[in-house]
């Protein structure tokens, strides 16, 4: 290792030139991620969600920031349903026509599902436990949580694979499958100047799945469906890291603890101080720092990693081992 070479944090933790897609990017953690990438050099950010008005409001908010770039065409909203493959195919087609590639796909869309956690923890009879455990099973709340939190991770990731491979090709990486121990993927760096890719930038395409610390908790944080579907999402992120490695696509997972969002809006004011050792909920800077590391050159060597950002909550609640 050349310890005498320049170490520039502005280069290591930058989204410069990246084309990024964020599902559920109109609010909460998705919006915080979009803000971090928007203010730190991303060339194009597509935020995908079902509610077009929410996406438009999000873009207006991001563009009004004093730290926002002067260009007004970085952010684009696409109304699409992550549980509907035909809807996502249309989004992919639009992005393919406009940019031709995607460097980073962030699977962030999510729902809480039935809020069975508190009723179970507060139950005073076995019948109350029984009723809380089956909460939402007579409707579609459980299936909706699975469709959005888990199934969509695979569906959306699959449909964006050709654009992720196109991003690798733009960076000089040979397309296709590379198998066998020690067989490195070939790379042609002779045309990087034409594409604006730095010579020292050896990042490969990247899928980031936003799961939750609920993925690891035996304590029911919101509801049984939420814990289960987020645990499944995290596991899928790890599995993708393995079978997509041969195709030059990385997969990592973010597992946030409590951050301000529509999901946590109903939590009592003391929630951050009585359940989190850090004494507060997460804020934009916490998420921005992690995301900029993961998408930047600093995170180029990451693959198959699940990163928790929870202020220590899993340290004080029963968690998996």
N, C-alpha and C positions, 0 to 999 in steps of 0.2 A: 504494500500500500504506500502511495506517495503522500506522506504527511506534510510535505512542503508545498503541495498544490493549494491554490486558493480555495477557501471554503466560504461560499457566499450564500447566506441564508435567504437573500432575496431571490436567488435562482433556485435554491433547493425547495423552498416552500411557495412555489408559484404555480398558478394555473395558466400561465401564458400560452396562448395559442390553442388551448384545448377546446374541442367540441364535446359538450356534456349534455346528457339527457337525464332529467330528474323526474321520476314519477311522484305524484303527491307533492309537487314543489310549490304549491300555492300558499301553504301555511305551515306553522310550526317548525319542526326540524328541517323539513324540505326547503322552506323559505330561508332559513338560516344558512343552509348549505349553498343555496343559490346566491345569497348575498356575499358569502365568502369568495365564491368563484368569480362573481361579477366584478368585485372590487380588486381582484388579484389576477386579471389578465386573460380570463377565458375569452376565446374569440366568438363562441356561440353557445348559448345555454337554452335548451328547450325544456320548458316545464310542462309536464303533462298532468292533467286532472280531469275530473268529470264536470266540474263547474267552471265554465268559461269566465263568468263574471269574477269569480275568486282569483283566477289566474291573471286576468287583466288588472285587477286591483293590486295584485302582488307585483306585477311588472311596474306599474305606476309608482308603487312605494319604493322599489329598488332603484328605479331611475331617478327618483327625487333625492336620493342620498347625496350629501356633499362629497362623499368618497366614491361615488359612481363614476365610471369612465365617461368621457364626452360622447362617445359613439352611442347612438340610440337604437342600433339594430342588433345588439348582442343578445337580447332576450326575446324569446318567442314563446307564445302560449299555444298549446295544442290540446283541444278538448278531446279526450279519449278515455275509455273505460279499460282499466288494466285486466279486467276479468273477461273481456270480449276480444278474442284473437283478431277478428275482422277489423275491429276498431284500432287495435295496435298496428295491424298491417298497414292501415291507411296512414298512421303517424310515421311509420318506418318509410313508407313510400315518399312522403313529403320531405322528410329529412334527407333521404337519399338523393332526391332531386335538388335540394338546396345546398347541401354540403358534401354529400357523397361518402361520408365516413363519420364515425363516432368514436372518440378516444375513451370516454368514460360513461358508463351507464350506471345510474344510481337508482336501485329499487327501494323507494322510500314509502310508497303508498301503504296505508295501513288503517285498520279500524280496531276499536276496543272489543267489540262483541259483547255478550251478556255480562253485566257487572255482578258476577256471583261471588267475588272475593270477600267483600265486607259482610254480606249475609252469612257466609260460611263461618267466618272468624267470630261473628257476634252471635251465632246460633245458641239457643238455650235448650234445644231439644233435638233428638235425632231426626224427627220429622222436618224440622227447620233446615237441618243439614241436607236431608234428602231433597227438599224442594229447591234449595239453592243450587245443588249440583245439577239439576235438570233444567235450570232456568234457561229459557231461550230455545230449548230443544223441540218445542211444539211449533215453532215457526222456522224462519230461515236465518236466525241470528248466528248460529254456530256455523252453518254452511257458508254464509257470507264472510265471516271472519276467515275461514279456511281459504275461500276463493281469493280474497284480497291479500291476506297476510302471507299465504304460503304458495298456493297454486300459481298466482300471478308472477311470483319470482322466477319460476321456471318458464312460464309462457312468454313473458316480456323478454327475458334474457335470450331465449331461443330465437325469437324473431329479430333481435338486433345483432345476432352473431355475424352475418355478412358485413354489416357496417363496421363492426369492431375489427374484423379481419382487414377491411379496407383501410382502417386507421393504421394497422401494422404495416401494410404494404406501402402506405405513404411515408412511413418512417424507415423504409428500406428493408424491412423484414420479409423474408420469403414466405409466401402463403402456404397453406396446407398443413398436413399433419407431420410432426417430427417424432419418431418413436425411438426407443432404445436408450439405455443408460449412457450418458456422456456425449450424446449426439446433439451438438449445439445447432440452433436455428441459424441458417445463413442470413447474412445481412449485407446489402449493398449501400454504402454510404456516399456514393459518388454524386448523388443528386439531392442531397439534403438541403443544400443552399436554395434550390428551387422551391422546396416546400416549406422553408422557414424553420426546419428542425435543427436544433443545436447539435453539433458533432458529438457532444458528451451525453446526449439524451438517448438512453437506451431503453426507455419505458416501452412496455407492451400494453395492448388494449386491456381495459380494466372494468370489471363489474364489481360494484359495491352494493351490498345488501344491508339495509338498515333494519336490524332485528330489534332486540331489546334486552335489558338485563333480566327481564322476565324469562328469557330463554334459559337462564341458569338457576332461577329461584324456585325453591320448594314452597316458599311463601306465595300465596296467591296475590299478586300485585294488583290486578284489576279484575280478572275473571279467569276461569279455567280455560275457556276458549282462547283468550289472549296469550296466556302462558304457553299453551300447547302449540298454537299456530306460529308464534314467534320462535319457539324452540325449533320447530320444523324448518322455519325460514333460515335460521342460523346454520342448521345442519345441511340444508341444501346449498348454502353458500360455500361450505367446506367441501362438499361433494363436487360442486362445479370446479373448484380449484384443482381437483385431481384430474377429472376427465377432460377439462379444457386446457390443461397445461400443455398437452401435446399439440394443441392448436394455437398456442401463443396468446391465449386470453387468460388474464389473471382474475381471481375472485377473492375478495376480502369482505369482512363483515364488521359493521359498527353496531355495538350493543349499548344504546343510551339508557341511562337512568332517567329520573324525572327532569324533563325540560318543559318550559312554558309552551303550551299548545292547546288546541281545542280539546284534546284528550285529558289534559291535566287541569283544565280551567275550573273544574268543580272541587278540586282538592282544597282542604282548609288552609288558611294562611300559615299555620304553624307546620305544615307538611315538610317544608325544607329543613326546618331546624330540629324536628323531633324524630326524623327518620333517616337523615343523611349526615354522616360525620362532618362533611365539609360545611354544614350549617346553612346550605342554600340549595336551590335548584340550579341546574345548568343554565348557562347563558350563551349568547351567540359566540363569544370569544372561545369558549370551551369547544364548541362544535367546529368552529372555523379552524382552530389550530390543528385539530385532528384531521379534518378533511383536507386541508392544504398539505399536510404531511403525506397523506395517503395518495393524493392525486399528483403531487409534485415529484420532482426528481428524488427527493429524500425518501420517498416510499417505493421507488422502482423495484426494490429487492423483496417487497412484501408479496406473499401469495399464500392463501389459505389461512389468514390470520383473522381471529375474532377479537376486536378491540373494545373493551368495556370503558365507558366514560360515565360514571355514576356518582362521583363524590364520595365513594366508599360504601354505598348502600349495600352491595352484595357482601361486604365485610361484616355486616352486623345483622343480616337476615339469613335464615337457612337457605343455602344454595347448593347446587350440584357439586360433585367432587369426582 
